[in-house]
Amino acid sequence: MSYVIEHWSLDPFLIVAIVLAAWHEAGLARLARRSRPERTRQRRRRSLWFYGGLAVLLIAVLSPIDYWADDYFFVHMIQHLLLMFAAPMMIVAGAPWQPLLDGLPRRLGRRVTHGVLAGPWWRPLRMAGAAALRPWVAVVIFNVVMLAWHLPVLFDLAERNQAVHIWLMHGSFFGAGVLFWLQFIGSPPFRIRMPPAAQAAALLLTNVVMWILAMALGILSSGSWYPVYSHLRGVTLPPFADQQIGAGILWVCGDFWAVPVMIGVIRRLIDTGGDLSSAADRIFGRGSGRAGWAGRRSGDPVPQSGSDYQADP
């Protein structure tokens, strides 16, 4: 029980989370004054996902998970999964973007909106954001970030340098997670641009990458990858056993998050294609008449769910 009730910390992010929640509530109230009641109720239901995502972030950085992650690799893996999968998924589902924008003071809100959408100083940021939001770019970023930070040289650097650990490792995990889940979960004003067949392929590819990483850490290794865990006093779990437990968590959680999302994508494919066989053909690009993302000719139009941005009235 002491592992759960002890070693909670007071991190400045707690203040950030409280400010974000209050700011979001102010935006919801302002939007409610000019919206239909059903739209207000829909935003309120979404807000529960957003607050849940903030709660998961707080658990990841304030709870004993953060404390024990310095001693145990498998606890560090749990923290990474919360930061990269659970929290970003819930925040994207909560679609906090429009309420946060409307929560700004009127003049500041208009100024920020105009500057971001049309201001010349923001052009490099707009270009970088547009590139990062491209569906397959976001998927690649997610997988590269996940693999890169598990390389021993970068992992040990993050463990020895708190600035690298918090701002670069954890920050890139969360940012890549948000970009990734925006490709699969509707989050107004952003639209999903990936066709369902490409979504299924991206989920399958990412799950395979996680399996390969888990196997490399577990059954394909003969010793611990990370010297930073090899000389910790008071830790009775051998470093390699610790690493194998972490690999198992990564493997199991890979199925845990991917399977429900994949089921939803396949259901959408069946709704548009008619049966499971045609859905599989579209995912893997088989067949001439119903080519998927891999079998599409270069000149063919790509089906879209909409543009990058849609209004949230």
LODODO-441126 format. One record per residue (C-alpha): residue in one letter; x, y, z. Coordinates in nm, 3 decimals, decimal comma, padded with zeros to 5 digits, always signed. Each point is the difference from the previous one (the first is absolute). Layout:
<nodes>
{node 'a'; {X; Y; Z}} ...
</nodes>
This chain:
<nodes>
{node 'm'; {+00,000; +00,000; +00,000}} {node 's'; {+00,290; +00,234; +00,068}} {node 'y'; {+00,092; -00,017; -00,370}} {node 'v'; {-00,336; +00,168; -00,078}} {node 'i'; {-00,046; +00,253; +00,281}} {node 'e'; {+00,358; +00,120; +00,039}} {node 'h'; {+00,231; +00,201; -00,227}} {node 'w'; {-00,259; +00,232; -00,152}} {node 's'; {+00,159; +00,326; -00,110}} {node 'l'; {-00,109; +00,360; -00,048}} {node 'd'; {+00,092; +00,082; -00,357}} {node 'p'; {-00,062; +00,340; -00,166}} {node 'f'; {-00,206; -00,185; -00,261}} {node 'l'; {-00,277; -00,028; +00,262}} {node 'i'; {-00,040; +00,377; -00,019}} {node 'v'; {+00,010; -00,015; -00,381}} {node 'a'; {-00,275; -00,265; -00,001}} {node 'i'; {-00,221; +00,205; +00,233}} {node 'v'; {+00,047; +00,312; -00,215}} {node 'l'; {-00,079; -00,197; -00,317}} {node 'a'; {-00,318; -00,143; +00,153}} {node 'a'; {-00,120; +00,345; +00,113}} {node 'w'; {+00,092; +00,152; -00,336}} {node 'h'; {-00,187; -00,280; -00,180}} {node 'e'; {-00,309; +00,053; +00,218}} {node 'a'; {+00,003; +00,371; -00,084}} {node 'g'; {+00,011; -00,084; -00,370}} {node 'l'; {-00,285; -00,251; +00,035}} {node 'a'; {-00,214; +00,261; +00,175}} {node 'r'; {+00,068; +00,257; -00,270}} {node 'l'; {-00,076; -00,249; -00,279}} {node 'a'; {-00,322; -00,107; +00,176}} {node 'r'; {-00,136; +00,355; -00,020}} {node 'r'; {-00,001; -00,009; -00,380}} {node 's'; {-00,055; -00,371; -00,075}} {node 'r'; {-00,295; -00,234; -00,025}} {node 'p'; {-00,075; -00,202; +00,316}} {node 'e'; {+00,092; -00,330; -00,169}} {node 'r'; {+00,339; +00,138; -00,101}} {node 't'; {+00,058; +00,119; +00,356}} {node 'r'; {-00,085; -00,346; +00,136}} {node 'q'; {+00,233; -00,160; -00,255}} {node 'r'; {+00,288; +00,226; +00,105}} {node 'r'; {-00,068; -00,077; +00,366}} {node 'r'; {+00,019; -00,375; -00,069}} {node 'r'; {+00,326; +00,052; -00,188}} {node 's'; {+00,141; +00,206; +00,286}} {node 'l'; {-00,011; -00,308; +00,225}} {node 'w'; {+00,253; -00,167; -00,231}} {node 'f'; {+00,222; +00,307; +00,014}} {node 'y'; {-00,007; +00,014; +00,381}} {node 'g'; {+00,063; -00,375; +00,011}} {node 'g'; {+00,306; +00,050; -00,220}} {node 'l'; {+00,131; +00,272; +00,231}} {node 'a'; {-00,055; -00,236; +00,295}} {node 'v'; {+00,201; -00,273; -00,173}} {node 'l'; {+00,281; +00,248; -00,063}} {node 'l'; {-00,001; +00,094; +00,368}} {node 'i'; {+00,014; -00,366; +00,100}} {node 'a'; {+00,295; -00,052; -00,234}} {node 'v'; {+00,209; +00,286; +00,141}} {node 'l'; {-00,121; +00,047; +00,360}} {node 's'; {-00,078; -00,351; +00,124}} {node 'p'; {+00,243; -00,266; +00,129}} {node 'i'; {+00,026; -00,114; -00,365}} {node 'd'; {+00,239; +00,290; -00,061}} {node 'y'; {+00,197; -00,076; +00,317}} {node 'w'; {+00,044; -00,373; -00,064}} {node 'a'; {+00,072; +00,052; -00,371}} {node 'd'; {+00,351; +00,109; +00,103}} {node 'd'; {+00,059; -00,343; +00,159}} {node 'y'; {-00,197; -00,240; -00,219}} {node 'f'; {-00,008; -00,014; -00,379}} {node 'f'; {-00,344; -00,167; -00,007}} {node 'v'; {-00,149; +00,291; +00,198}} {node 'h'; {+00,165; +00,240; -00,245}} {node 'm'; {-00,168; -00,193; -00,283}} {node 'i'; {-00,340; +00,046; +00,169}} {node 'q'; {+00,069; +00,373; +00,025}} {node 'h'; {+00,093; +00,018; -00,368}} {node 'l'; {-00,321; -00,177; -00,102}} {node 'l'; {-00,206; +00,247; +00,205}} {node 'l'; {+00,179; +00,296; -00,158}} {node 'm'; {-00,005; -00,127; -00,359}} {node 'f'; {-00,322; -00,198; -00,023}} {node 'a'; {-00,258; +00,053; +00,276}} {node 'a'; {+00,028; +00,374; +00,071}} {node 'p'; {+00,031; +00,121; -00,364}} {node 'm'; {-00,287; -00,227; -00,110}} {node 'm'; {-00,232; +00,141; +00,267}} {node 'i'; {+00,101; +00,362; -00,061}} {node 'v'; {-00,051; -00,034; -00,376}} {node 'a'; {-00,341; -00,158; +00,066}} {node 'g'; {-00,077; +00,296; +00,227}} {node 'a'; {+00,061; +00,251; -00,284}} {node 'p'; {+00,102; +00,288; +00,231}} {node 'w'; {+00,134; +00,223; -00,278}} {node 'q'; {-00,305; +00,221; -00,070}} {node 'p'; {-00,100; +00,048; +00,367}} {node 'l'; {+00,357; +00,095; +00,090}} {node 'l'; {+00,009; +00,253; -00,284}} {node 'd'; {-00,337; +00,145; +00,104}} {node 'g'; {+00,117; +00,012; +00,360}} {node 'l'; {+00,248; +00,274; -00,089}} {node 'p'; {-00,104; +00,365; +00,050}} {node 'r'; {-00,191; +00,121; -00,305}} {node 'r'; {+00,265; +00,224; -00,155}} {node 'l'; {+00,284; -00,238; +00,083}} {node 'g'; {-00,197; -00,293; -00,141}} {node 'r'; {-00,063; +00,179; -00,329}} {node 'r'; {+00,361; +00,116; -00,016}} {node 'v'; {+00,136; -00,348; +00,063}} {node 't'; {-00,240; -00,159; -00,250}} {node 'h'; {+00,086; +00,250; -00,273}} {node 'g'; {+00,371; -00,026; +00,071}} {node 'v'; {+00,008; -00,379; -00,008}} {node 'l'; {-00,219; -00,029; -00,311}} {node 'a'; {+00,133; +00,291; -00,204}} {node 'g'; {+00,286; +00,181; +00,173}} {node 'p'; {+00,337; -00,003; -00,182}} {node 'w'; {+00,194; -00,067; +00,321}} {node 'w'; {-00,193; -00,322; +00,052}} {node 'r'; {+00,059; -00,131; -00,353}} {node 'p'; {+00,290; -00,234; +00,093}} {node 'l'; {-00,211; -00,145; +00,283}} {node 'r'; {-00,297; -00,046; -00,234}} {node 'm'; {+00,221; -00,179; -00,252}} {node 'a'; {+00,152; -00,224; +00,266}} {node 'g'; {-00,343; -00,076; +00,146}} {node 'a'; {-00,149; -00,081; -00,340}} {node 'a'; {+00,290; -00,235; -00,075}} {node 'a'; {-00,022; -00,175; +00,340}} {node 'l'; {-00,377; -00,045; -00,038}} {node 'r'; {+00,034; -00,186; -00,329}} {node 'p'; {-00,135; -00,347; +00,085}} {node 'w'; {+00,300; -00,216; -00,083}} {node 'v'; {+00,245; +00,263; +00,127}} {node 'a'; {-00,175; -00,010; +00,339}} {node 'v'; {+00,011; -00,381; +00,003}} {node 'v'; {+00,371; -00,003; -00,086}} {node 'i'; {+00,078; +00,264; +00,265}} {node 'f'; {-00,181; -00,208; +00,261}} {node 'n'; {+00,192; -00,318; -00,080}} {node 'v'; {+00,338; +00,174; -00,032}} {node 'v'; {-00,045; +00,173; +00,337}} {node 'm'; {-00,102; -00,327; +00,163}} {node 'l'; {+00,301; -00,188; -00,137}} {node 'a'; {+00,259; +00,276; +00,041}} {node 'w'; {-00,055; +00,056; +00,372}} {node 'h'; {+00,046; -00,371; +00,070}} {node 'l'; {+00,349; +00,003; -00,150}} {node 'p'; {+00,239; -00,045; +00,295}} {node 'v'; {+00,202; +00,317; -00,068}} {node 'l'; {-00,309; +00,226; -00,004}} {node 'f'; {-00,182; -00,182; +00,279}} {node 'd'; {+00,300; +00,022; +00,234}} {node 'l'; {+00,052; +00,367; -00,092}} {node 'a'; {-00,360; +00,076; +00,098}} {node 'e'; {+00,040; -00,188; +00,328}} {node 'r'; {+00,311; +00,199; +00,093}} {node 'n'; {-00,127; +00,342; -00,114}} {node 'q'; {-00,336; +00,112; +00,138}} {node 'a'; {-00,043; +00,278; -00,256}} {node 'v'; {+00,040; -00,250; -00,285}} {node 'h'; {-00,224; -00,245; +00,183}} {node 'i'; {-00,290; +00,237; +00,062}} {node 'w'; {+00,007; +00,241; -00,292}} {node 'l'; {+00,140; -00,211; -00,283}} {node 'm'; {-00,095; -00,361; +00,079}} {node 'h'; {-00,336; +00,051; +00,169}} {node 'g'; {-00,083; +00,302; -00,215}} {node 's'; {+00,067; -00,184; -00,326}} {node 'f'; {-00,196; -00,304; +00,122}} {node 'f'; {-00,306; +00,213; +00,070}} {node 'g'; {+00,031; +00,217; -00,313}} {node 'a'; {+00,048; -00,301; -00,229}} {node 'g'; {-00,295; -00,168; +00,170}} {node 'v'; {-00,229; +00,296; -00,068}} {node 'l'; {+00,106; +00,014; -00,368}} {node 'f'; {-00,054; -00,376; -00,033}} {node 'w'; {-00,346; -00,015; +00,157}} {node 'l'; {-00,123; +00,299; -00,202}} {node 'q'; {+00,019; -00,236; -00,299}} {node 'f'; {-00,251; -00,242; +00,156}} {node 'i'; {-00,227; +00,193; +00,240}} {node 'g'; {-00,225; +00,288; -00,100}} {node 's'; {+00,111; +00,313; +00,187}} {node 'p'; {-00,170; +00,318; -00,131}} {node 'p'; {+00,111; +00,227; -00,153}} {node 'f'; {+00,243; -00,258; -00,145}} {node 'r'; {-00,131; -00,251; -00,252}} {node 'i'; {+00,117; -00,356; -00,054}} {node 'r'; {+00,179; -00,010; -00,337}} {node 'm'; {+00,095; -00,369; -00,007}} {node 'p'; {-00,232; -00,236; -00,188}} {node 'p'; {-00,107; -00,300; +00,212}} {node 'a'; {+00,221; -00,243; -00,195}} {node 'a'; {+00,307; +00,216; +00,066}} {node 'q'; {-00,099; +00,031; +00,365}} {node 'a'; {-00,012; -00,378; +00,034}} {node 'a'; {+00,339; -00,035; -00,171}} {node 'a'; {+00,155; +00,267; +00,224}} {node 'l'; {-00,133; -00,167; +00,315}} {node 'l'; {+00,128; -00,338; -00,115}} {node 'l'; {+00,343; +00,143; -00,086}} {node 't'; {+00,029; +00,178; +00,337}} {node 'n'; {-00,104; -00,313; +00,187}} {node 'v'; {+00,262; -00,204; -00,186}} {node 'v'; {+00,267; +00,259; +00,092}} {node 'm'; {-00,101; -00,035; +00,366}} {node 'w'; {+00,018; -00,379; -00,022}} {node 'i'; {+00,348; +00,015; -00,153}} {node 'l'; {+00,120; +00,241; +00,271}} {node 'a'; {-00,152; -00,221; +00,271}} {node 'm'; {+00,164; -00,314; -00,144}} {node 'a'; {+00,335; +00,178; -00,029}} {node 'l'; {-00,017; +00,107; +00,363}} {node 'g'; {-00,123; -00,339; +00,122}} {node 'i'; {+00,047; -00,330; -00,176}} {node 'l'; {+00,271; +00,111; -00,247}} {node 's'; {+00,231; +00,151; +00,263}} {node 's'; {+00,235; -00,174; +00,240}} {node 'g'; {+00,055; +00,291; +00,238}} {node 's'; {-00,115; +00,345; +00,104}} {node 'w'; {+00,030; +00,276; -00,259}} {node 'y'; {+00,022; +00,288; +00,244}} {node 'p'; {+00,307; +00,050; +00,223}} {node 'v'; {-00,190; +00,264; +00,197}} {node 'y'; {-00,205; -00,277; +00,166}} {node 's'; {+00,296; -00,226; +00,074}} {node 'h'; {+00,142; +00,170; +00,311}} {node 'l'; {-00,299; +00,108; +00,207}} {node 'r'; {+00,018; -00,069; +00,371}} {node 'g'; {-00,294; -00,163; +00,175}} {node 'v'; {-00,155; -00,138; -00,320}} {node 't'; {-00,042; -00,377; +00,029}} {node 'l'; {-00,142; -00,065; -00,347}} {node 'p'; {+00,283; -00,090; -00,241}} {node 'p'; {+00,033; +00,254; -00,285}} {node 'f'; {-00,060; -00,255; -00,275}} {node 'a'; {-00,309; -00,143; +00,169}} {node 'd'; {-00,122; +00,357; +00,046}} {node 'q'; {+00,054; +00,062; -00,373}} {node 'q'; {-00,188; -00,319; -00,095}} {node 'i'; {-00,299; +00,104; +00,213}} {node 'g'; {+00,004; +00,339; -00,175}} {node 'a'; {+00,010; -00,175; -00,339}} {node 'g'; {-00,301; -00,210; +00,098}} {node 'i'; {-00,192; +00,312; +00,104}} {node 'l'; {+00,080; +00,162; -00,335}} {node 'w'; {-00,113; -00,313; -00,187}} {node 'v'; {-00,328; -00,038; +00,189}} {node 'c'; {-00,084; +00,369; -00,012}} {node 'g'; {+00,071; -00,002; -00,374}} {node 'd'; {-00,294; -00,234; -00,042}} {node 'f'; {-00,205; +00,179; +00,265}} {node 'w'; {-00,002; +00,336; -00,179}} {node 'a'; {+00,012; -00,121; -00,360}} {node 'v'; {-00,273; -00,264; -00,006}} {node 'p'; {-00,299; +00,222; +00,100}} {node 'v'; {+00,106; +00,277; -00,239}} {node 'm'; {+00,058; -00,254; -00,279}} {node 'i'; {-00,347; -00,148; +00,057}} {node 'g'; {-00,153; +00,345; -00,042}} {node 'v'; {+00,196; +00,064; -00,320}} {node 'i'; {-00,094; -00,339; -00,147}} {node 'r'; {-00,366; +00,061; +00,081}} {node 'r'; {+00,017; +00,326; -00,199}} {node 'l'; {+00,165; -00,188; -00,286}} {node 'i'; {-00,273; -00,262; +00,003}} {node 'd'; {-00,267; +00,270; +00,004}} {node 't'; {+00,146; +00,152; -00,316}} {node 'g'; {+00,126; -00,320; -00,170}} {node 'g'; {-00,262; -00,258; +00,083}} {node 'd'; {+00,190; -00,289; +00,159}} {node 'l'; {+00,313; -00,101; +00,190}} {node 's'; {+00,175; -00,133; -00,313}} {node 's'; {-00,028; +00,331; -00,185}} {node 'a'; {+00,116; +00,182; +00,314}} {node 'a'; {+00,315; -00,219; +00,011}} {node 'd'; {+00,057; +00,065; -00,372}} {node 'r'; {-00,011; +00,375; +00,058}} {node 'i'; {+00,240; -00,018; +00,295}} {node 'f'; {+00,262; -00,204; -00,188}} {node 'g'; {-00,062; +00,152; -00,344}} {node 'r'; {-00,119; -00,324; -00,162}} {node 'g'; {-00,229; -00,012; -00,302}} {node 's'; {-00,033; +00,229; -00,298}} {node 'g'; {-00,344; +00,140; +00,060}} {node 'r'; {+00,032; +00,082; +00,366}} {node 'a'; {+00,360; +00,099; +00,050}} {node 'g'; {+00,098; +00,120; +00,344}} {node 'w'; {+00,260; +00,249; +00,105}} {node 'a'; {+00,281; -00,221; -00,135}} {node 'g'; {-00,162; -00,082; -00,331}} {node 'r'; {-00,118; +00,344; -00,105}} {node 'r'; {+00,139; +00,145; -00,322}} {node 's'; {+00,192; +00,322; +00,037}} {node 'g'; {-00,256; +00,199; -00,195}} {node 'd'; {-00,305; -00,126; +00,188}} {node 'p'; {-00,170; +00,230; +00,248}} {node 'v'; {+00,043; -00,093; +00,363}} {node 'p'; {-00,328; -00,018; +00,193}} {node 'q'; {-00,006; +00,259; +00,274}} {node 's'; {-00,205; +00,039; +00,314}} {node 'g'; {+00,040; +00,375; -00,041}} {node 's'; {+00,259; +00,269; +00,021}} {node 'd'; {+00,238; +00,052; +00,289}} {node 'y'; {-00,232; +00,245; +00,168}} {node 'q'; {-00,371; +00,029; +00,050}} {node 'a'; {-00,211; +00,250; +00,184}} {node 'd'; {-00,132; -00,087; +00,346}} {node 'p'; {-00,319; +00,210; +00,017}} 
</nodes>
